[in-house]
Structure formats: structure tokens, C-alpha cells
Amino acid sequence: MFVECYRTGGPELQLSALYDYVCRHYAKHPALHFQRQSNNNCPDFTDQELMTIYLFGLFKQRLTLQQTYDYIVDHWLDWFPQLPSYQAVNYRINEISWHFESLVDALCEQLQTRPDLLSDVILTDSLPIILSRQPDSAKVAPKLAHKGYCATKKLYYHGLKCHLLATDRLARLPLPRQIWFTPASEHDLTALRQTAPALAGVALVGEKAYASQPFSEQLLVDQQVYLHTPIKKKKGQTRLEAADRLYSSYVSRMRQPVESLFKWLVVRVGLQDGSRIRSEKGVILHCFGRLAVGLYIIAFYS
């Protein structure tokens, strides 16, 4: 693609490449153009420019919209002479938050064309998106976010879960093929049941939360999907047998790359921390906007 020419360039080329990619995406998805029905359906500062500066700020690790806006004003105002006020940018970017979901879908589809994929091995996991660490009093986005528990952090929180199906690769981060969100209260296995019907003839590797003999047998019979999870101890069992411990260790090593992918997204684009969000549109913007720039970096800079 045209954008690949800028992979090793400086910030000017990086910004040009990102803007080019966003414009090409809009050109392929007419629905992104036709949402505006008011007299201001052709603003001087376009949605493509707005989307570009938001993504470019995250690309340069400006993890708040205020930091991004200040960065554009200080360094790139000549490129965006029609840049409106911060308040207008904040309002408009939330209004087009759903555009980023479309971009994430396109990037996932593009990543699945890589030649180094182990297409018969799919890794799955989930990541908490924490809107508040005080779940009993939190009220942000009640239609999207609920109270949940993160066993890794031993933390009750108010928020969502980001669920992921990723295609494995040898000695590299796996590449996402499907990403979706649920309230934090929804069990990982329940979330997986929603998307599992799209799989066929693969090995599916996940953590203990996905362990279910009936579900595993159903996947195998109906879809030829082999579900691999660490072995759970049976009721009253204090220690796994040696063979079960060995198998569990093997599965854990297989699924480690998807944990590494989530850790990279947390560090690089701040996916997990949603403590500044105050609205449902803000939740959508945070989740899909940060995923979009993370997948863009993986697609064109790795």
C-alpha cells in the first residue's frame, strides 16, 4: 500500500501516511460520509482530519485528547489551519467515535493477510478496561459497563472486557482477527460462545476460564475446533497429576503471546486505563480509537 512507503520516514511522512490511510478508508466506506444531515455536512475541518489528529496523538504517545490537541497546536498547526477549539474537537471526536470501530475491523482484516500466520492456531484472551476502581459507586456508561473482577490484579472494578481472537505466529506477537467488548460482569466463556461459531478446523488456545467439557465437545463435533486450556483441579483435588501439569504448562506457553499482545497495547496506547471517561461515546472512542492506532502500528511499523 501507499502508506508503506513512509514506514522509515520522519514525523512528517508518518502524519502524511496516516492521513492518506484514513482518507482511503473513508473512500471505501460511504456510510462514514452520509451520517451528516445538517447544514454543516461539509465542515471546513473534515472528519478525516479530525480522525487523523486523534490517531496521530496516540501514535506519538499523547494519551489524552488535551495532550494531543496541544501537540497539534504547538507543532502541526500549519498542517491543520482550520483546527477548531479544543471544546469543538472534544465534542466532534466523540460524535464520530463509531468510525474507529470500522477502522479496527478493516485493520484486523488486513492483518489476516500476512504470510507468516499460523492460520490453524487461534489464541483467545480478555483484558479488563477499567473505568473506575470503586465499582459500587461508579456510574459511567451503565449500558456498556458493569462491575467485574480481575483475578490477575485481584481487583474489583467498573468497566468492560476486551475480548480477542488472534492468529498465532512463530516467535512474534499474534495478529488480531476479531475483537469485541462486553460488560465486565460477563464471563469469558459466555463471551467466547458468541464468536466461536465463526471458527472451523483450528486449535483454539485459552486460559482456564474457557475450560468446559460440554463446550469443548460441542466445538469438536460441530466445527472440528480443538479447545486447549490448562487443566482445572477437580473438586477436592489438591494436586494435578504429572501429565496434567505438563499439559497445562504447554498450553500456558502456547497462549503467552496473546498476553504479550495485550501488555503491549496497555503500555503503548493505554488501552486498559479508562479512568478519565465520562460518557458512553467516550467509552467507544477510548476502546476503538486506541485499538485502531495499536493495530495500525502493528500493520505498518512492525
FENPEDA-V358059 format. One record per pair of residues at least 12 apart in sequence whose C-alpha atoms are under 10 Angstrom apart, sorted by sequence separation. I is the first residue (numbers start at 1). GAP is how many residues later the second one is. D is the distance in Angstrom with one decimal. If there is no record, write none. Layout:
i: <I,I>
gap: <GAP,GAP>
d: <D,D>
This chain:
i: <5,6,53,56,57,135,145,146,147,148,164,165,166,180,204,215,216,232,274,3,4,55,57,134,135,145,146,147,148,164,165,166,216,231,232,273,274,3,33,54,57,69,131,133,135,145,146,164,165,180,213,230,231,272,273,2,3,32,33,53,54,56,57,130,131,132,144,145,146,163,164,165,180,204,212,230,231,271,272,3,32,53,56,69,70,129,131,142,144,145,163,164,179,211,230,231,232,270,271,3,4,69,130,141,142,162,163,164,178,189,193,203,210,211,212,230,231,269,270,271,2,3,53,54,68,130,140,141,162,163,192,201,202,210,211,229,230,231,271,272,2,53,138,139,140,141,161,162,163,188,189,190,191,200,201,210,211,228,229,230,271,1,66,69,128,130,136,138,139,161,162,188,189,190,199,200,208,209,210,211,212,228,229,230,231,269,270,271,26,65,66,69,128,129,134,135,136,137,138,160,161,162,188,189,201,202,203,204,205,206,207,208,209,211,229,230,269,270,26,128,133,134,135,136,160,161,162,187,188,189,193,197,200,201,202,203,204,205,206,207,208,228,229,230,268,269,25,53,66,127,133,134,135,159,160,161,187,189,196,200,201,202,203,204,205,206,207,208,209,228,229,269,271,23,24,65,66,128,132,133,134,135,159,160,161,199,200,201,202,203,204,205,206,207,208,228,266,269,270,22,23,65,127,128,130,132,133,158,159,160,161,163,197,198,199,200,201,202,203,204,205,229,265,266,268,269,22,23,130,131,132,133,158,159,160,161,162,189,193,197,199,200,228,229,265,268,21,22,53,130,131,132,157,158,161,165,196,228,20,23,65,129,130,131,156,157,163,164,197,265,266,19,22,23,128,129,130,131,162,163,196,265,268,19,22,49,50,53,128,129,130,161,165,264,265,18,19,21,49,128,129,130,164,165,19,20,128,129,18,19,22,49,50,127,128,129,18,19,49,50,126,127,128,150,165,17,18,45,54,126,127,128,148,149,16,19,45,46,53,125,126,127,145,146,147,148,149,15,18,19,44,45,46,125,126,127,144,145,146,147,148,167,168,15,18,44,45,125,126,144,145,146,147,148,166,43,44,45,50,54,124,125,126,144,145,146,147,148,165,166,15,44,50,124,125,143,144,145,146,165,208,15,18,51,123,124,125,142,165,207,14,15,50,51,122,123,124,50,122,123,124,208,15,45,122,123,207,208,11,14,47,51,55,121,122,123,206,207,47,50,51,121,122,205,206,119,120,121,122,205,51,119,120,121,206,207,11,47,51,117,118,119,205,206,207,117,118,119,205,206,116,117,118,123,204,205,47,116,117,118,122,123,124,129,206,116,117,121,122,123,126,128,129,205,112,115,116,122,123,124,126,127,128,129,130,112,114,117,122,124,126,128,129,111,116,118,126,128,117,118,127,108,117,15,35,114,126,16,111,112,125,12,15,32,111,112,124,110,111,112,126,32,109,110,111,126,12,32,108,109,110,125,31,108,109,124,107,108,109,29,32,107,108,105,108,104,105,26,29,104,105,29,104,105,104,26,25,26,122,25,101,101,120,121,122,123,124,125,126,22,25,120,121,122,123,124,125,126,174,21,119,120,121,122,123,124,125,174,175,176,119,120,121,122,123,124,173,174,175,118,119,120,121,122,123,125,173,174,125,172,173,174,176,124,168,171,173,174,175,168,170,173,174,169,172,173,168,172,173,168,166,167,173,166,165,164,166,164,162,122,181,121,120,121,122,123,181,180,181,180,162,179,162,161,160,179,159,159,160,159,158,159,158,176,175,176,160,175,159,175,162,173,160,173,125,172,123,124,125,123,126,127,121,122,123,125,126,123,124,125,123,124,127,140,145,122,123,126,127,141,144,125,129,140,141,142,143,140,141,142,145,127,139,140,141,144,139,140,141,144,129,130,131,132,141,129,130,131,132,133,140,141,128,129,130,131,132,140,141,127,128,129,130,131,132,127,128,129,130,131,132,128,129,131,130,131,131,129,129,129,97,98,101,105,97,100,101,104,107,108,111,94,96,97,99,100,103,104,107,110,111,114,94,95,97,98,99,100,101,102,103,104,106,107,110,94,95,97,98,100,101,104,105,107,108,111,93,94,96,97,100,101,103,104,107,108,111,93,94,96,97,99,100,103,104,106,107,110,111,91,94,95,97,98,99,100,101,102,103,104,105,91,94,97,98,100,101,104,107,108,90,93,94,97,100,103,104,107,100,103,93,63,61,63,64,61,62,63,60,61,62,63,59,60,61,58,59,58,58,64,64,63,58,59,58,55,58,59,54,55,58,59,54,55,57,58,55,56,59,51,55,59,54,55,55,18,21,18,17,7,8,7,8,6,7,4,5,6,7,4,3,4,1>
gap: <12,12,12,12,12,12,12,12,12,12,12,12,12,12,12,12,12,12,12,13,13,13,13,13,13,13,13,13,13,13,13,13,13,13,13,13,13,14,14,14,14,14,14,14,14,14,14,14,14,14,14,14,14,14,14,15,15,15,15,15,15,15,15,15,15,15,15,15,15,15,15,15,15,15,15,15,15,15,15,16,16,16,16,16,16,16,16,16,16,16,16,16,16,16,16,16,16,16,16,17,17,17,17,17,17,17,17,17,17,17,17,17,17,17,17,17,17,17,17,17,18,18,18,18,18,18,18,18,18,18,18,18,18,18,18,18,18,18,18,18,19,19,19,19,19,19,19,19,19,19,19,19,19,19,19,19,19,19,19,19,19,20,20,20,20,20,20,20,20,20,20,20,20,20,20,20,20,20,20,20,20,20,20,20,20,20,20,20,21,21,21,21,21,21,21,21,21,21,21,21,21,21,21,21,21,21,21,21,21,21,21,21,21,21,21,21,21,21,22,22,22,22,22,22,22,22,22,22,22,22,22,22,22,22,22,22,22,22,22,22,22,22,22,22,22,22,23,23,23,23,23,23,23,23,23,23,23,23,23,23,23,23,23,23,23,23,23,23,23,23,23,23,23,24,24,24,24,24,24,24,24,24,24,24,24,24,24,24,24,24,24,24,24,24,24,24,24,24,24,25,25,25,25,25,25,25,25,25,25,25,25,25,25,25,25,25,25,25,25,25,25,25,25,25,25,25,26,26,26,26,26,26,26,26,26,26,26,26,26,26,26,26,26,26,26,26,27,27,27,27,27,27,27,27,27,27,27,27,28,28,28,28,28,28,28,28,28,28,28,28,28,29,29,29,29,29,29,29,29,29,29,29,29,30,30,30,30,30,30,30,30,30,30,30,30,31,31,31,31,31,31,31,31,31,32,32,32,32,33,33,33,33,33,33,33,33,34,34,34,34,34,34,34,34,34,35,35,35,35,35,35,35,35,35,36,36,36,36,36,36,36,36,36,36,36,36,36,37,37,37,37,37,37,37,37,37,37,37,37,37,37,37,37,38,38,38,38,38,38,38,38,38,38,38,38,39,39,39,39,39,39,39,39,39,39,39,39,39,39,39,40,40,40,40,40,40,40,40,40,40,40,41,41,41,41,41,41,41,41,41,42,42,42,42,42,42,42,43,43,43,43,43,44,44,44,44,44,44,45,45,45,45,45,45,45,45,45,45,46,46,46,46,46,46,46,47,47,47,47,47,48,48,48,48,48,48,49,49,49,49,49,49,49,49,49,50,50,50,50,50,51,51,51,51,51,51,52,52,52,52,52,52,52,52,52,53,53,53,53,53,53,53,53,53,54,54,54,54,54,54,54,54,54,54,54,55,55,55,55,55,55,55,55,56,56,56,56,56,57,57,57,58,58,61,61,61,62,63,63,63,63,64,64,64,64,64,64,65,65,65,65,66,66,66,66,66,67,67,67,67,67,67,68,68,68,68,69,69,69,70,70,70,70,71,71,72,72,73,73,73,73,74,74,74,75,76,77,77,77,78,78,79,80,80,80,80,80,80,80,81,81,81,81,81,81,81,81,81,81,82,82,82,82,82,82,82,82,82,82,82,83,83,83,83,83,83,83,83,83,84,84,84,84,84,84,84,84,84,85,85,85,85,85,86,86,86,86,86,86,87,87,87,87,88,88,88,89,89,89,90,91,91,91,92,93,94,95,98,100,103,103,104,105,105,105,105,106,107,107,108,109,109,110,111,112,112,113,114,114,115,116,116,117,119,120,122,123,123,124,124,125,125,127,129,130,130,131,131,131,132,132,132,133,133,133,133,133,134,134,134,135,135,135,135,135,136,136,136,136,136,136,137,137,137,137,137,137,138,138,138,138,139,139,139,139,139,140,140,140,140,141,141,141,141,141,142,142,142,142,142,142,142,143,143,143,143,143,143,143,144,144,144,144,144,144,145,145,145,145,145,145,146,146,146,147,147,152,154,157,158,183,183,183,183,184,184,184,184,184,184,184,185,185,185,185,185,185,185,185,185,185,185,186,186,186,186,186,186,186,186,186,186,186,186,186,187,187,187,187,187,187,187,187,187,187,187,188,188,188,188,188,188,188,188,188,188,188,189,189,189,189,189,189,189,189,189,189,189,189,190,190,190,190,190,190,190,190,190,190,190,190,191,191,191,191,191,191,191,191,191,192,192,192,192,192,192,192,192,193,193,196,205,206,206,206,207,207,207,208,208,208,208,209,209,209,210,210,211,212,212,222,227,231,231,232,234,234,234,235,235,235,235,236,236,236,236,237,237,237,238,238,238,239,239,241,275,275,278,283,290,292,293,293,294,294,295,295,295,295,296,297,297,299>
d: <8.1,9.3,9.6,8.0,7.9,5.5,9.8,5.4,6.4,7.9,6.8,5.8,6.9,9.9,9.9,8.7,8.5,9.0,7.2,8.3,7.8,9.0,9.6,9.1,8.0,6.4,5.5,8.3,8.8,7.8,5.2,8.6,9.8,6.3,9.9,9.1,8.6,4.8,8.8,6.8,7.4,9.4,8.2,9.5,9.8,4.5,6.8,5.9,6.5,10.0,9.4,8.1,7.6,9.4,9.9,7.7,7.3,9.1,9.9,7.4,8.3,9.8,7.9,9.3,9.6,9.2,7.9,5.2,9.7,8.3,4.7,9.1,9.1,9.8,9.2,8.3,9.7,7.4,8.6,9.2,9.8,8.0,9.1,9.0,8.9,9.2,9.9,9.3,7.2,8.8,5.7,6.7,9.7,8.2,9.5,7.6,8.9,9.1,6.7,7.0,10.0,6.7,9.8,9.7,9.0,7.0,5.3,8.8,8.6,9.9,9.6,9.8,8.6,8.0,9.1,7.0,5.8,9.9,9.7,9.1,8.1,6.6,9.5,9.6,10.0,9.4,8.3,8.5,6.0,5.9,7.9,9.6,9.6,8.8,5.8,8.9,4.2,9.4,9.2,9.7,8.3,7.3,8.9,8.5,8.3,10.0,8.4,4.7,7.7,9.6,9.6,9.9,9.7,8.6,8.7,6.8,7.6,9.4,7.1,7.4,6.0,9.1,7.5,8.3,8.5,9.7,9.3,6.5,10.0,5.5,6.9,9.8,6.4,8.7,8.9,9.1,9.2,8.3,9.2,7.7,9.7,9.0,9.9,8.4,9.2,9.4,7.3,7.2,9.4,8.7,9.8,9.3,8.6,10.0,9.8,6.8,8.5,8.9,9.2,6.6,5.4,9.0,6.3,4.9,9.9,8.7,8.7,6.7,8.3,7.7,8.3,5.6,9.2,7.6,9.6,6.0,5.8,9.5,7.6,6.9,7.7,7.6,5.0,8.0,5.7,6.1,8.9,8.0,6.6,7.9,8.5,8.3,8.6,6.4,7.0,5.8,5.9,6.0,6.4,5.3,5.5,9.9,6.2,6.8,9.2,7.8,9.4,9.5,9.8,8.7,6.7,6.2,4.5,9.1,4.4,5.2,9.0,8.3,8.0,4.9,4.8,5.0,4.7,4.8,4.8,5.2,6.3,7.1,9.4,6.7,7.9,9.7,9.1,9.5,9.7,8.9,8.7,9.9,9.2,4.6,6.9,8.2,6.5,4.2,8.5,7.0,5.9,5.1,6.4,6.1,6.0,6.1,7.9,9.3,6.8,9.6,9.5,7.6,9.7,9.6,6.1,7.4,10.0,9.8,9.9,5.8,6.4,8.8,5.5,7.8,8.2,8.0,9.0,8.9,8.7,5.7,7.8,8.6,7.2,8.6,9.2,9.9,8.3,10.0,9.5,6.5,6.2,8.7,9.5,7.4,5.1,8.9,7.0,8.6,8.8,9.4,9.9,9.1,9.8,7.6,7.1,9.3,9.6,9.1,7.6,7.4,9.7,8.5,9.1,6.2,5.7,6.8,8.1,8.9,8.6,9.1,9.1,9.6,9.3,9.7,9.5,8.9,6.2,4.9,9.7,9.7,7.6,9.1,9.8,9.6,9.6,7.3,7.5,9.0,8.6,8.4,4.9,7.9,10.0,8.1,9.1,6.4,9.8,7.1,6.7,9.8,9.5,9.9,9.3,5.6,6.8,9.5,9.0,8.8,9.0,10.0,9.8,9.0,7.8,7.2,5.0,8.6,10.0,9.5,8.5,9.1,5.9,5.7,9.6,5.6,9.6,9.8,8.6,8.4,4.5,6.8,6.5,8.5,8.9,9.8,9.9,5.5,6.3,8.9,10.0,9.9,9.1,7.9,9.4,6.2,5.1,9.0,7.9,7.4,9.4,9.5,8.5,9.0,9.9,9.9,5.3,6.6,9.7,9.1,7.8,4.5,7.6,7.9,8.1,8.9,9.6,5.4,9.4,8.4,4.4,8.5,8.9,7.7,5.3,5.8,4.6,9.6,9.9,8.5,7.4,6.4,6.2,6.0,6.2,7.3,4.7,5.4,5.6,7.9,9.7,9.5,8.7,7.4,7.4,8.0,7.4,5.7,9.2,5.8,6.4,5.7,9.4,9.2,9.0,9.9,9.5,9.3,9.9,5.5,7.2,8.5,8.9,8.2,8.7,9.6,9.4,6.7,9.7,9.8,7.9,4.7,8.9,9.2,9.7,9.5,8.5,10.0,8.1,7.3,9.8,5.7,6.4,6.9,6.4,5.2,9.0,10.0,9.5,9.7,5.5,6.3,8.2,9.6,9.6,9.4,8.4,8.5,9.6,8.6,4.7,6.6,7.8,7.4,8.3,9.3,9.1,6.1,6.0,7.1,8.2,9.6,7.9,5.7,9.7,8.8,8.5,6.0,8.2,8.6,8.8,7.6,9.1,7.9,8.3,10.0,6.5,7.0,7.3,6.3,9.8,6.5,5.3,8.4,6.2,9.5,10.0,6.1,5.4,7.9,9.6,10.0,9.6,9.0,5.1,7.5,8.8,9.5,9.5,9.3,9.2,6.3,7.9,9.9,9.6,9.1,9.6,9.7,10.0,9.8,9.2,9.8,7.7,9.4,10.0,9.7,9.6,9.5,9.8,9.4,8.9,7.8,9.9,9.8,9.0,9.9,9.1,9.5,8.1,9.4,9.5,9.1,9.9,7.0,8.1,10.0,9.5,9.3,8.0,9.7,9.1,8.9,7.2,10.0,9.8,7.1,8.1,9.3,9.8,8.8,6.3,7.7,9.7,9.9,7.2,6.4,9.5,9.2,10.0,9.9,7.4,9.8,9.8,6.8,7.7,8.6,9.0,9.3,9.4,5.8,6.6,8.5,8.9,5.1,8.6,9.8,8.9,8.9,6.7,9.8,8.4,9.8,8.5,9.2,8.6,9.9,7.7,9.8,9.2,8.2,8.4,9.7,8.9,9.2,9.1,7.3,9.8,9.8,9.1,9.4,6.9,8.4,7.2,8.8,9.6,8.4,8.2,7.1,5.8,6.1,5.9,6.2,6.2,9.6,9.8,10.0,9.9,4.6,4.9,4.9,4.9,5.2,7.1,10.0,9.9,9.2,7.7,6.1,6.2,6.2,6.1,8.0,9.6,6.4,8.8,10.0,9.4,8.5,7.5,8.8,9.5,9.2,5.8,6.3,9.1,7.5,7.1,9.7,9.2,9.2,9.0,8.4,9.3,8.9,8.5,9.0,9.6,7.1,7.0,8.8,9.7,6.0,7.9,9.5,9.7,8.3,9.6,9.2,9.4,7.3,8.9,8.6,9.4,9.2,9.5,9.9,9.7,9.9,9.6,9.6,9.6,9.6,8.7,9.7,9.8,9.6,9.4,9.5,9.0,9.3,9.5,9.2,9.7,9.9,9.7,8.2,10.0,9.5,9.8,8.2,8.7,10.0,9.2,8.3,9.3,9.1,8.3,9.1,9.6,9.8,8.4,9.9,8.2,7.7,9.9,6.1,9.3,8.9,9.5,9.2,9.1,6.9,8.8,8.3,7.0,7.4,6.4,9.2,7.0,9.6,8.9,9.7,9.6,8.4,9.2,8.9,7.2,8.8,9.8,7.5,7.4,9.3,7.9,5.8,5.6,8.1,9.0,9.3,8.9,6.2,4.8,8.3,9.6,7.4,8.5,9.3,9.9,9.2,8.6,8.9,8.8,7.1,6.0,6.8,7.6,8.5,9.8,7.4,9.2,4.5,5.6,4.5,5.8,8.9,10.0,9.1,6.4,6.3,5.4,4.6,9.0,7.4,9.0,6.4,6.6,7.5,9.3,10.0,9.2,6.8,9.9,8.8,8.6,9.4,9.6,8.2,9.9,8.2,8.2,9.7,6.4,8.4,8.6,6.7,9.7,9.3,8.3,9.1,8.6,7.5,9.7,7.1,8.3,8.2,7.5,9.8,9.4,9.2,9.1,7.1,8.8,6.8,8.8,9.5,8.7,8.8,8.7,9.4,9.3,9.6,10.0,5.6,9.1,6.0,7.2,8.9,5.3,6.7,8.8,9.8,7.5,8.4,9.2,6.0,9.7,4.6,5.4,7.6,9.3,5.0,6.4,9.4,6.3,8.9,9.1,8.2,8.4,8.7,5.4,6.3,8.6,9.9,6.8,7.8,9.8,10.0,8.3,9.0,9.4,7.9,8.8,8.8,8.8,9.2,9.3,9.4,10.0,9.9,6.3,7.8,9.0,8.5,7.8,7.3,9.4,9.0,9.7,7.8,9.4,7.5,6.5,9.5,8.7,7.4,9.4,9.3,10.0,9.3,9.7,6.9,9.6,7.2,8.8,6.8,9.6,6.7,9.9,9.6,8.5,9.4,8.8,8.6,7.7,6.3,8.9,8.8,9.8,9.1,8.8,9.2,7.2,7.1,9.8,6.4,8.1,7.8,6.9,8.0,9.5,10.0,9.5,8.8,7.8,8.0,9.0,9.0,5.8,7.8,9.3,9.4,9.4,9.7,9.6,8.8,9.9,9.7,9.9,6.5,8.3,8.9,6.0,9.3,9.6,9.4,9.1,6.3,7.8,8.6,9.6>
